[in-house]
Amino acid sequence: MEFNVEIILPSGRRCRVEELTNREYLSIIKFAQNEDYIGLSRFFESRYIEPDMHIFDRFYLLIYIRMLFIDSSITINLEDKQVDVELNTLLNKLEENYIDLETKFNEGGIEVTLDLPCVSYYESVDDLFMTTIKQVKIGNNVVIFNTLTREEQQQIMDNLPVGIFTHIKKFIQTISDNLLDVPIIDENKALGVQRISIDIIGNGVMQFIASIFSTNLKSFYNLIYMFQNTIMPGSNLFFDMSPVESQIILNIHSKRVKDENERLQKQNQR
């Protein structure tokens, strides 16, 4: 069994995630640097995100993973300086601003339950519409929407009364009214940091995730080379480590090299 961590999401849901490895991180970096948000979202969905997890929980989860397995802070580049922001503070902000908007309505004898969209990145308005539908109940038959294929979902959508779409539009507007401008980083005039907020149902969520996971690809390959040729010659263990573990080992190695160089320098001065 792989090492895993339990995370409590803003909705109160609990999930367990396995450790992010450098092999997986390399794929994430490539997706992020190519601005392939669809590919990146599919990667996270295949590895960490459960199909019935809504976008607010997904956003929180991915930031938490970044904090646990890569680094606990992010660096914001300003015009003339860099400012570090603790991700734990960002997560606390999300917890404070979470709102449970799940709602039910009945139209033409069909009961529909709506919630925040179960999507990481959507390609069309249709995607947004379909992923807000949590379940459809007709008589005693209940259909859990996110367990269906896209074709099955579309077939149901095509046969729903027109009035249902009016309810969905109103619900999406409700989400916008409540979660259009969720603050994640407060303004700090002393540091020159402007307030940063995000629209929870916008594709800016995955763009932000890409930005905090991204790093210089060339530097990452340099790190791979260093591990395989200097720190752990002939070993592929680097790819099975988490990024934070490899950084710890790199720091230990760098300190050892520094101490050894200082020792040799003192010997040569005698």
Disulfide bonds with the S-S distance in Angstrom:
none
